[in-house]
Amino acid sequence: MRRSDLTAFCLLCAVALNASDTADGIFAPGFKSLQVRVEGNPLAPPVINMYTPDRIIVEFDEMAEEPRYLRYRLLHCNSDWRPSQLVETEYLDGFNQADIDNYALSESTLAHYVHYSLAVPDEDMRPTVSGNYLVQVFDEDNPDEVLLQTRFMLNENTASMTSSVTSRTDTDYNNRHQQISLDAGLDGTDVSDPFNDLRLVVVQNGRPDTRRVIDKPLRIGNRSAVYEHLASLIFPAGNEYRRFEMVNVHYPGLGIDHYDFAEPYYHAIIDTDKIRANDRYEYDEDQSGRYFIREFNSNYPAVDADYIITHFTLESPEMPGMEVYLDGDFVQRRRDADSRMVYDRNRGAYVKTMLLKQGLYNYQYLTYPAGESATAAIEGDKYETVNEYLMLLYHRPPMSRHDRLIGAAVIYSGK
């Protein structure tokens, strides 16, 4: 595959997304490896506390020979990720456009790219209001066209969050589900009507399709809001994420069957996957769907890691009426043409080929329409699964024009 063919491949893989939505996504061909993380803690969800040195780091690549002038802006959103009614001067200190001037060219790679990164907050742009934020990246010459975007949250950290998760649920007992409970202490907040002014959002493993919204607590305690024995806090347990390590093209790592070389690029053939819904549960220490850029011989993999044509295969009978998708941060958790598997009747398998940067990857297969659970048909729902649950508590008193984030917590099942 020539470099011109690689460009064509990127164009074919690109998805014409609706840039009016506010989900994580890449909207333009040639952009790859979008990541958002807490500085110094890549395993944390993208939530930082106000009045601390914490920062959000956003990184991505463009398959190009030379850098271009890119800029970014922030959009404040409510708890449902719709833009809030605040104007920029009400949620930002500084101008709401800044240059992305931290970039570097790839080095000694077969696929040429430019690596970009930005940090929020920085000296030019500082959010001043808690809540949900969208980082939008655009070309300096065309600010109306969003090239890519990603989400993070800014937390006041005034509500204390005491939570638990159990597989002994109101639906079943040590079977297919897990149930969350939360006691939100409000002593440090200015919440006057917790029964009507609070909203709790819970997300499993960073998957937007698992998002649960609870508008009222079960009961109010002594300056606390108690969320327990609520049907909306019962989640299908899923299964541990599958993993592969694509860090050394001369040695097939975990989950890699073999590498092929087709001038001038490498192809990684992932081990053929099988349906495991009816298999016994097997523990594996995954990273809740995240991925990490790595190259075995590099101290700076952001520019030293190469791009590999990566081939997924799921051995399975065809599932009429269902579509099979890859899930993980590497596809921005979207169900679209980039993540949808195609059934190959000659091979008796769902297949997918995509361009991925060298690194360590978590992934799983989801089916839609999902029925009882998006994981049930292929991955199964195992009560022992270690899942990451992010809990976000928002406050919106009467007459307010935005949702404040007053508390956030992460809890893991099975730990």
GINORFEN-V545819 format. One record per residue. N is the residue number from 0. RES is the residue in three letters. SS is DSSP state (@ for helix, = for strand, . for the rest). PHI is phi in degrees with one decimal (NA if undefined). OMEGA is omega in degrees with one decimal (none if undefined). Layout:
# GINORFEN-V545819
n: (N N)
res: (RES RES)
ss: (SS SS)
phi: (PHI PHI)
omega: (OMEGA OMEGA)
This chain:
# GINORFEN-V545819
n: (0 1 2 3 4 5 6 7 8 9 10 11 12 13 14 15 16 17 18 19 20 21 22 23 24 25 26 27 28 29 30 31 32 33 34 35 36 37 38 39 40 41 42 43 44 45 46 47 48 49 50 51 52 53 54 55 56 57 58 59 60 61 62 63 64 65 66 67 68 69 70 71 72 73 74 75 76 77 78 79 80 81 82 83 84 85 86 87 88 89 90 91 92 93 94 95 96 97 98 99 100 101 102 103 104 105 106 107 108 109 110 111 112 113 114 115 116 117 118 119 120 121 122 123 124 125 126 127 128 129 130 131 132 133 134 135 136 137 138 139 140 141 142 143 144 145 146 147 148 149 150 151 152 153 154 155 156 157 158 159 160 161 162 163 164 165 166 167 168 169 170 171 172 173 174 175 176 177 178 179 180 181 182 183 184 185 186 187 188 189 190 191 192 193 194 195 196 197 198 199 200 201 202 203 204 205 206 207 208 209 210 211 212 213 214 215 216 217 218 219 220 221 222 223 224 225 226 227 228 229 230 231 232 233 234 235 236 237 238 239 240 241 242 243 244 245 246 247 248 249 250 251 252 253 254 255 256 257 258 259 260 261 262 263 264 265 266 267 268 269 270 271 272 273 274 275 276 277 278 279 280 281 282 283 284 285 286 287 288 289 290 291 292 293 294 295 296 297 298 299 300 301 302 303 304 305 306 307 308 309 310 311 312 313 314 315 316 317 318 319 320 321 322 323 324 325 326 327 328 329 330 331 332 333 334 335 336 337 338 339 340 341 342 343 344 345 346 347 348 349 350 351 352 353 354 355 356 357 358 359 360 361 362 363 364 365 366 367 368 369 370 371 372 373 374 375 376 377 378 379 380 381 382 383 384 385 386 387 388 389 390 391 392 393 394 395 396 397 398 399 400 401 402 403 404 405 406 407 408 409 410 411 412 413 414)
res: (MET ARG ARG SER ASP LEU THR ALA PHE CYS LEU LEU CYS ALA VAL ALA LEU ASN ALA SER ASP THR ALA ASP GLY ILE PHE ALA PRO GLY PHE LYS SER LEU GLN VAL ARG VAL GLU GLY ASN PRO LEU ALA PRO PRO VAL ILE ASN MET TYR THR PRO ASP ARG ILE ILE VAL GLU PHE ASP GLU MET ALA GLU GLU PRO ARG TYR LEU ARG TYR ARG LEU LEU HIS CYS ASN SER ASP TRP ARG PRO SER GLN LEU VAL GLU THR GLU TYR LEU ASP GLY PHE ASN GLN ALA ASP ILE ASP ASN TYR ALA LEU SER GLU SER THR LEU ALA HIS TYR VAL HIS TYR SER LEU ALA VAL PRO ASP GLU ASP MET ARG PRO THR VAL SER GLY ASN TYR LEU VAL GLN VAL PHE ASP GLU ASP ASN PRO ASP GLU VAL LEU LEU GLN THR ARG PHE MET LEU ASN GLU ASN THR ALA SER MET THR SER SER VAL THR SER ARG THR ASP THR ASP TYR ASN ASN ARG HIS GLN GLN ILE SER LEU ASP ALA GLY LEU ASP GLY THR ASP VAL SER ASP PRO PHE ASN ASP LEU ARG LEU VAL VAL VAL GLN ASN GLY ARG PRO ASP THR ARG ARG VAL ILE ASP LYS PRO LEU ARG ILE GLY ASN ARG SER ALA VAL TYR GLU HIS LEU ALA SER LEU ILE PHE PRO ALA GLY ASN GLU TYR ARG ARG PHE GLU MET VAL ASN VAL HIS TYR PRO GLY LEU GLY ILE ASP HIS TYR ASP PHE ALA GLU PRO TYR TYR HIS ALA ILE ILE ASP THR ASP LYS ILE ARG ALA ASN ASP ARG TYR GLU TYR ASP GLU ASP GLN SER GLY ARG TYR PHE ILE ARG GLU PHE ASN SER ASN TYR PRO ALA VAL ASP ALA ASP TYR ILE ILE THR HIS PHE THR LEU GLU SER PRO GLU MET PRO GLY MET GLU VAL TYR LEU ASP GLY ASP PHE VAL GLN ARG ARG ARG ASP ALA ASP SER ARG MET VAL TYR ASP ARG ASN ARG GLY ALA TYR VAL LYS THR MET LEU LEU LYS GLN GLY LEU TYR ASN TYR GLN TYR LEU THR TYR PRO ALA GLY GLU SER ALA THR ALA ALA ILE GLU GLY ASP LYS TYR GLU THR VAL ASN GLU TYR LEU MET LEU LEU TYR HIS ARG PRO PRO MET SER ARG HIS ASP ARG LEU ILE GLY ALA ALA VAL ILE TYR SER GLY LYS)
ss: (. . @ @ @ @ @ @ @ @ @ @ @ . . . . . . . . . . . = = . . . . = = = = = = = = . . = . . . . . = = = . . . . . . = = = = = = = . . . . . . . = = = = = = = = . . . . . = . . . . @ @ @ @ = = = . . . = = . . = = = = . . . . . . . . = = = = = = = . = . . = = = . . . = = = = = = = = = . . = = = = = = = = = = = = = = . . . . = = = = = = = . = . . . . = . . . = = = = = = = = = . . . . . . . . @ @ @ @ = = = = = = = . . . @ @ @ . = = = . . . . = = = . . = = = = . . . @ @ @ = = = . . . . . = = = = = . . . . . . . . . = = = = = = = . . = = = = = = . . = = . . . . . . . . . . . . . . . . = = = . . . . . . . @ @ @ @ . . = = = = = = = = = . . . . . . . = = = = = . @ @ @ . . . . . . . . = . = = = . . . . = = = = = = = = = . = = = = = = = = = = . . . . . . . . . . . . . . . . . . . = = = = = = = = . . . . . . . . = = = = = = = = = . . .)
phi: (NA -72.3 -63.0 -64.0 -68.1 -63.0 -60.0 -63.0 -60.8 -61.2 -65.6 -67.4 -79.0 -64.7 -113.8 -78.8 -89.1 -85.8 -70.7 -80.7 -79.5 -120.8 -80.7 -54.0 -177.9 -107.6 -105.4 -127.9 -64.6 95.3 -93.2 -144.7 55.4 -73.6 -136.8 -130.7 -153.5 -81.4 -56.4 84.0 -145.3 -68.1 -93.4 -91.6 -61.7 -77.5 -127.9 -125.1 -92.7 -68.4 62.1 -131.3 -76.8 -57.5 -137.2 -97.5 -110.8 -116.0 -132.2 -165.3 -121.1 -121.7 -74.2 -158.1 -86.3 -135.6 -71.4 -132.8 -83.1 -108.9 -133.3 -140.5 -142.7 -115.6 -120.9 -82.2 -127.5 -81.4 -62.2 -89.9 67.8 -90.4 -55.2 -76.3 -86.7 -74.9 -87.8 -57.0 -68.0 -88.4 -124.0 -136.0 -105.6 117.2 -81.2 -92.3 -151.7 -142.7 -73.8 -96.6 -103.3 -101.5 -147.0 -153.6 -82.4 -62.0 -125.1 57.7 -109.7 -72.1 -93.5 -90.3 -153.1 -114.5 -98.4 -118.3 -148.8 -144.0 -127.3 -129.6 -79.2 -137.2 -67.9 -95.9 -147.8 -130.6 -64.9 -116.7 -126.1 -73.1 126.9 -93.6 -131.3 -115.6 -93.6 -114.4 -108.3 -147.4 -78.2 -54.6 -86.8 -144.8 -66.6 -82.0 -101.2 -79.2 -84.6 -162.3 -155.7 -152.4 -106.7 -151.4 -127.5 -114.5 -110.8 -71.2 59.7 -101.0 -94.6 -85.7 -117.2 -112.9 -132.8 -150.3 -138.7 -141.3 -93.3 -92.7 -100.3 -74.8 -99.2 -153.4 -122.7 47.7 -130.4 -127.3 -131.7 -135.4 -127.8 -101.6 -134.2 -146.3 -116.1 -98.5 -78.6 -112.1 -58.2 -87.9 -110.9 -106.6 -72.0 -104.0 -133.2 -64.5 -72.9 -114.2 -107.3 -110.1 -138.7 -104.9 -120.2 -126.1 -129.8 -97.8 55.1 71.3 -87.5 -59.0 -72.3 -94.6 -59.5 -117.5 -121.4 -120.6 -86.2 -139.5 -69.2 -64.9 -156.9 -108.6 -96.8 -78.9 55.8 -150.9 -114.5 -108.5 -116.4 -155.4 51.4 -112.7 -58.8 -72.5 -103.3 -105.5 -116.8 -57.2 -76.6 64.8 -146.4 -63.4 -67.0 -75.7 -139.9 -146.5 -123.2 -114.2 -112.8 -143.3 -70.7 -96.8 -148.0 -70.2 -85.4 -53.3 79.8 -103.5 -73.6 -168.8 -110.5 -117.5 -120.4 -121.4 -36.2 -108.7 -121.8 -87.7 -119.0 -105.5 -99.8 -70.8 -48.8 -62.7 -88.7 -128.5 -65.0 -127.0 -59.8 -101.3 -79.2 -67.9 -66.2 -129.0 -70.7 -146.8 -80.7 -92.4 -122.4 56.2 92.8 -83.2 -139.5 -135.2 -75.0 -144.2 -141.3 -58.9 -114.5 -128.2 -94.5 -138.2 -64.9 -55.3 -118.4 -96.4 -71.8 -95.4 -97.7 -123.1 -74.7 -112.2 -115.5 -102.2 -139.7 -116.5 -71.1 -168.8 -63.1 -65.6 -109.6 -60.5 81.6 -124.3 -115.8 -107.9 -126.5 -78.5 -128.1 158.8 -60.9 -68.9 -111.5 54.6 60.0 -96.8 -101.9 -155.1 -63.4 -68.4 -107.3 -78.9 -79.8 -114.7 -85.3 -107.0 -66.8 -66.4 -97.8 62.6 -155.7 -85.8 -131.1 -156.9 -122.8 -148.0 -94.5 -128.6 -81.9 -55.0 165.8 -107.8 -125.1 -105.4 -157.2 -152.5 -112.5 -116.4 -120.4 -140.6 -59.3 -82.5 68.9 -69.1 -155.5 -65.9 -93.3 -62.6 -67.3 -109.5 -84.6 84.2 -119.7 -113.7 -61.8 -77.7 -56.5 -86.2 -112.3 -100.3 -114.2 -100.6 -114.0 -124.6 -110.9 -108.7 -125.2 -140.6 -72.5 -56.1 75.3 -75.7 -111.2 -161.5 -95.2 -89.7 -96.5 -105.2 -161.4 -147.3 -152.3 -122.4 -135.2 -117.0 -74.3 71.4 -123.3)
omega: (178.7 178.7 176.0 176.9 178.2 176.7 178.3 178.3 177.9 -179.9 179.3 -178.9 -177.3 -178.0 176.8 -176.6 178.4 -174.5 177.0 177.9 -175.7 176.8 172.5 178.7 172.1 -171.5 -173.8 178.9 176.1 178.6 -174.4 167.9 176.1 178.6 173.3 -176.0 171.9 -179.1 178.2 -178.7 -175.3 179.5 -178.7 170.3 -175.3 178.1 175.5 -179.1 174.9 174.6 175.4 176.6 -176.3 177.7 172.1 176.9 175.4 -179.3 176.9 177.8 165.1 178.0 -174.2 179.4 -175.2 175.7 173.3 -175.4 178.9 177.8 176.0 176.1 178.5 176.0 178.3 -177.2 174.3 -175.4 178.4 178.8 167.1 -179.3 178.8 -179.6 -179.4 171.8 -172.0 -177.5 180.0 -179.3 -179.1 167.9 -176.2 179.3 -179.5 167.0 179.7 178.5 169.7 -174.0 176.0 -178.6 179.6 177.1 175.2 -175.7 174.7 178.2 177.2 175.0 -177.5 -179.6 173.9 179.4 -179.9 172.3 176.4 -178.9 176.0 -3.6 171.6 -173.7 -178.4 -172.7 -177.0 175.2 -176.3 -176.9 178.8 177.0 -177.7 178.8 175.3 173.9 179.6 -179.3 -178.0 175.6 -178.3 -176.2 -178.0 -175.1 -178.8 179.8 178.6 -178.6 177.5 179.6 178.4 -172.1 164.8 -177.6 178.0 -168.0 174.2 176.9 178.7 176.0 176.3 -172.8 177.6 -170.7 175.3 176.8 -176.5 173.3 174.1 -168.0 175.8 178.0 178.9 -174.9 -179.9 -177.3 -172.6 -172.7 173.5 -174.1 -177.1 166.7 -175.9 170.8 -177.5 177.8 -171.5 -177.4 -176.9 -176.2 174.1 179.8 179.8 -179.3 -174.4 -177.8 -175.9 -170.3 -178.8 172.3 177.7 175.9 178.5 -179.2 179.3 173.9 176.9 -177.5 -180.0 -178.4 176.8 -172.9 177.3 -179.4 179.5 -174.4 178.8 174.2 176.1 179.6 178.0 176.6 177.8 -175.9 175.0 175.3 -173.9 178.3 179.1 -179.5 177.0 -177.5 -178.2 177.1 174.0 -174.3 165.7 -170.9 -177.9 -178.1 177.6 178.1 170.5 -175.6 165.6 -178.0 -175.9 -171.5 -175.8 -175.4 178.3 -179.5 179.7 -178.3 -178.7 174.7 179.6 176.7 177.7 173.4 169.1 174.8 176.0 -171.8 0.0 -173.4 174.1 172.8 176.1 177.3 179.9 174.7 177.4 179.7 178.1 174.8 -179.1 -177.9 -176.7 176.9 173.7 177.8 173.9 -180.0 172.4 -176.9 179.9 -178.2 172.3 174.7 -178.8 171.7 -174.9 179.9 -178.6 169.9 -164.4 -173.1 -172.1 169.8 -179.8 -174.4 179.4 179.6 -179.4 -179.9 -178.2 173.6 -174.7 171.1 -168.5 -173.3 176.3 176.5 175.2 179.0 -173.8 166.7 176.4 -177.3 -178.6 178.8 179.0 170.5 -177.8 -177.7 166.0 178.3 177.4 179.1 -175.5 173.0 179.7 177.1 -179.2 169.4 -176.7 -177.4 178.6 -175.2 -176.3 176.1 178.4 -178.0 177.6 -175.7 179.1 -179.3 -177.3 -173.9 167.9 -175.4 176.7 175.4 179.2 -179.3 -178.0 178.0 -179.8 179.2 179.3 -171.2 167.0 176.5 172.4 -179.8 178.3 178.1 177.6 -1.9 -166.9 -172.3 -178.1 -175.8 178.7 -179.2 -167.3 -170.4 -174.5 -175.2 -174.6 176.1 -176.0 -174.1 -178.0 -173.2 175.4 179.5 175.8 178.3 176.0 180.0 -177.1 -178.3 -177.0 178.9 176.6 179.0 178.3 178.2 177.3 -176.3 177.6 177.9 174.9 174.5 -174.4 179.2 178.0 179.2 175.7 175.8 -179.0 174.3 175.1 179.9 none)
